Amino acid sequence: MPIQTNKRQRTCISCGATREKGGLFRIVRPAEGPVAFDGSGRRSGRGAYVCSGACLATARKTRKLERALRCKVTDEDYDRVLRELALAEASEQNEE
């Protein structure tokens, strides 16, 4: 009988949706450098998950991303991450 392992669920910081790691987008605060979108999901640093660009926009208004990453996130960081997230969402839809 094969051993079953439960995959850890991640939670969107904005809406609270719970999914597997591949179903959410990761935003990371590396030890050095600005906050960035983590397309691979493997960059080192403190991470937070969102399920869409709309959830990222909501997290921006309520400052949930700043609390999750425990740092100040600038407007330029938000804009850059939102652009990268939109590209990732578009490529994900093209794959389907």
C-alpha positions in Angstrom: 0.0 0.0 0.0 1.5 3.4 -1.0 2.0 6.0 1.6 -0.2 9.0 1.2 1.2 12.4 1.9 -0.9 15.5 2.2 0.3 18.4 0.2 0.5 21.7 2.1 -2.1 24.2 1.2 -1.3 27.8 0.7 -3.7 30.7 1.5 -4.2 33.9 -0.5 -3.4 36.8 1.7 -6.3 38.9 0.3 -9.4 36.7 -0.1 -8.3 33.7 2.0 -8.8 31.1 -0.8 -6.8 27.9 0.0 -5.1 26.0 -2.8 -2.0 23.9 -3.5 1.2 25.9 -4.2 0.8 25.7 -8.0 -2.6 27.3 -7.9 -1.4 30.6 -6.4 1.1 33.2 -7.3 4.0 33.9 -5.0 5.5 37.3 -4.1 8.8 37.3 -2.4 10.9 39.6 -0.3 14.5 38.4 -0.8 17.2 39.1 1.8 18.7 41.7 -0.5 16.8 43.6 -3.2 13.2 44.7 -3.8 10.0 42.8 -3.5 9.5 40.7 -6.6 7.1 38.3 -8.3 8.4 34.7 -8.0 7.3 32.8 -11.1 9.1 29.6 -10.1 7.9 29.6 -6.5 11.4 28.6 -5.3 13.2 31.9 -4.7 14.6 32.3 -1.2 13.1 34.9 1.0 9.9 35.6 2.8 6.9 34.9 0.6 3.2 35.6 0.3 0.6 34.2 -2.0 -2.2 35.8 -4.0 -4.6 34.1 -6.4 -5.0 36.9 -8.9 -4.1 40.5 -9.9 -7.4 41.6 -8.3 -6.4 40.1 -5.0 -3.0 41.8 -5.2 -4.8 45.1 -5.8 -7.0 44.5 -2.8 -4.0 43.5 -0.7 -2.4 46.8 -1.7 -5.3 48.8 -0.5 -5.5 47.0 2.8 -1.7 46.8 3.3 -1.9 43.0 3.7 1.1 42.4 1.5 3.2 44.7 3.7 2.2 42.8 6.8 2.7 39.4 5.2 6.2 40.3 4.0 7.0 42.4 7.1 8.4 45.3 5.1 7.4 48.5 3.4 6.4 47.9 -0.2 6.8 50.9 -2.5 4.4 52.0 -5.3 7.1 51.0 -7.9 7.3 47.6 -6.3 3.5 47.1 -6.5 3.4 48.3 -10.1 6.2 46.0 -11.2 4.8 43.0 -9.4 1.3 43.7 -10.8 2.7 43.8 -14.4 4.7 40.5 -13.9 1.6 38.9 -12.3 -0.6 40.0 -15.3 1.9 38.4 -17.7 2.0 35.2 -15.6 -1.9 35.1 -15.6 -2.0 35.6 -19.4 0.5 32.8 -20.0 -1.4 30.5 -17.7 -4.6 31.1 -19.6 -2.8 30.5 -22.9 -1.6 27.1 -21.7 -5.2 26.0 -21.0 
